[in-house]
Amino acid sequence: MDNKILIIEDDNKIVNFMSMALKAKGYSVITARNGNDGILYFCTETPDIILLDLGLPDMDGIEIINKIREVSNIPVIIVSAREQDYDKIAALDAGANDYVTKPFSMGELLARIRVMERLIEREVLPSAEIIYKVDYLTVDIEKHRVYVDDDEIHLTPIEFKLLVLLIKNRGKVITHSQISKEVWGYGETGDSKSIRVFMASLRRKIEKDTSNPRYILTEIGVGYRFADE
C-alpha cells in the first residue's frame, strides 16, 4: 500500500528523522510545523495517516484531533513527549488511534503505522467480517459463538460485547471510558473497576496463559489493546 503520511510536528530534528525513515520505506510524506498548517494539509493533501505532536506552537494537538474527527476517521498516531496517563487518555478519548511517547524507536513507530494500514484495509474492504479467527481463537460474531481450539466456550452478553468491541478495534488502544460508553452506555466517566472484573473473566475464558496474554493486552493506566495478529 502506497500511503501518504502527514507529520504535524514543530521539532525540525524529529521531522527530518521521521521523514527520512518513512521515505526510505516507500511512504509519501507531508510535513507541517504548526497546527494550522497541519489542518490545512489534512484538508488539501488527503493523507492516509497522521503523525501528530501534542505540543505545537499555535494550538494543542487535542484541538487538532477534535477538528479532524468532525469530518474524518483517518488514523491518527500521537507522537508526544507527554508521558502521563491522563495525556494519553485525553488524546485517545478525543479520537486518536494510538500513542507513542518520545523518545521512540523508528521500528516501533513503523510497526504502529502498519497496524493503522491494516485498519485502513479493513475499512476500504468492509468484508462484513462475521468470523474472526487467529491462532486458537475463533469468534463467530453473527452467531454469538466463541471457540478456543475446537471447544466452544460460554461468554456472558457483556463479555461477548467486550470481545467484539476489542476485535473490531484490534490494534487500537481502547480507553476505559470508550469501553464504558460502547458496552454499558455510560458517559465519559467509566466504571473501570467493573471493566477490570469483566476483562479478567474474559481473559480466563479465551487466554491459555492469563499471565502472558495472547490477545487482550493491558495499556497500563489507559485501557486495553486487542493484539492485531
N, C-alpha and C positions, 0 to 999 in steps of 0.2 A: 504494500500500500504506500503510495507516494503522498505522504501527508505534509501539510503546511503547518508550522508551529509558530505561534506568536509569543514572543518573550516580552513581558512587561516588567522591566527591572531598571533601576537607576544606577546600579553599580557597574561601571564600564568593564571592569575586570571579569565580573561574573557573566555579563552579557557576552563578552568575547569568548570566554571559556565555553559557555554553553553553545554558542553559535557554531564555533569550530567543531565541537564534538558532534553536534546534531547534523551539520552539513556533511561531515565525514561518514555519517551513517545513511546519507541519502535524503535527508529531510530538507524541505524548503523552509527558510527561517525569515521571519519578520521581527524587527525589534522596535520597542518603544521605551523611551527613558522616563516617561511620566504617565499618569493615569489618563489624562485627556487624549494624548496620542494613542494610548492603548485602546481606548474605546473607539477612537476614530478608525484605527486599523482593523479592529474587530468588525466594524460595520462595513468597511470598504474592501478589505483584503480576503474575506471569507476563509479565515484559518480553520484548521480541523481540531487543533488542541491549543490551549493557552497555558503558558507557564507564568504565574503571577506572583510578584513580590507584594507583601502587605504594606511595607513601609515606604511608600512613594512620596515624592516631594510635594505633590499637589493634592493628593487625596488618598484616603486609606483604601487598601485592597478590598476590604469588605464592601465598601461602597461600589467598587467596580463589579464585584460578584453580583451584587443586587441589581445593578443596571443590566448586566448580561443576562441574568436569569429572567428578566422581564420579557425577553424576546427569544432566548435560545437555551438549548440543553447541551451546548458544546462542552466537552470535557475541560475542566479547569483544575490544574495541579498547582497548589500553593508551594512556592519555594521561598521560605522565610527564615530569618534569624530568630523570630519569636518562637520560643520553645515551651511556653506554658500551656498546660492543658486547656485553659479557658480560651486561649487564642485559637488553638486547633478546633475546639468545639464551635466557636463562633464562626469560623470560616466554613467548616463543614455544614453547619446548620444553615448558613447563608446560601449554600448550594455548591461549594467546591467539591470536587470528586475525590481529591487526595491531598496529602500534606507532606512535604519533605522539608526537614529542618536543616538549615545551614550550620556548619559546613556539611556538604553531602558528597557522595561519590557519584561520578557520572554514570557508573554502572548501575547504581540503584535508581537514579533518575530515568535512565533508559528503560529499565525494567518496568517502572511505573508508567512510562509512556506506552509501552507495549500493552499493558493492561487496558489503558484508555483506548488503544486501537482496537482491541477485541470488543470493547463496549460499542465502539462505532460500528464495527462489522455486525454486531447483533442488532443494532438499531437500523442499519441500512438493509439488512436481510432479516426482517421480522418473520422468522420461520414458525411463528406461533408455537414456540417451544413449550411442549407439554410433557416431555420426558427428559429429565436431567440424569446423566449417568457419567460418573467419573470414579475410577477405581472400583471400590466395593459398594459405593452408594448409588442407588437408583431411586429417583423420585418421579412418580407419575403424577404430575400436577393436576391434570384433569380428573383422574380417578381417585385422587387423595390417597395414594398408596406409596409406601416407602419401604425399600428393601435394603438390607445390609447383607452383602453377598447375595444369596438367593433366598434369604429368610425375610419374610415380611414382618415389620415391626409396627407397633401401635403408637401413634402420636395423638396427643390431645389436640383439640381445634386450635388452641393458642400456640402450641409447639409447631403445628403444621404451618400456621400463618407466619410464624417467625422464620421457619426454614425456607419457605417460599420467598419471603422478603429478602432473605440473605442470598439465596440462589439468584434471584432476578437482578440483584445488585452486586454479584460476585466480583471481587477485585476492588470494590469501593469500600471505604470506611463508612460505616453507618453509625451515627451517634445515638446515645441513649434517647434523646428527645425525638429523633427521627423514628426510632423503633416504637416508642410510646405512641406517637401520632399515628403511625401506619397500622400497628397491631391492636392498640387499645383505643385509639381515637382521642387520646389526651391532647392537651395543648403543648405549649413549649416546655413546660416543666414535667419531665417524665418521672416515672417511678422506677429508679434504677435498681432498687432492691428486688422488685418483682421481676425485672428483666434478668437479673443475675440468677434468680431461682429457676426461672423457666429455661434460661440458656444452659445452666448446669444440667438440668434434667434432659434437655435435648442432646447435649453432648454425651451423656451417659448412654443414650439410645443409639446414636449414629457413629460415635467415635470408638475405635478399637483401643485407643490409648488416650484417655482424657488428660493425662499429664503432658502429653505431646500431641495435641490435636492435629488431625489431618485436614479438617475442613473449617471449623469455626475458630478463628484466631482472635485473640483479645488485643485491642488497641488500648493500652492501659490509660485509664482516666478519661477516655474519649468514647469508646464503643467497641464495635466488632467488625471484622472483615471476613467474608467467606472466601476461602482460597480459590483463586481463579482457575487453577488447573491441577 
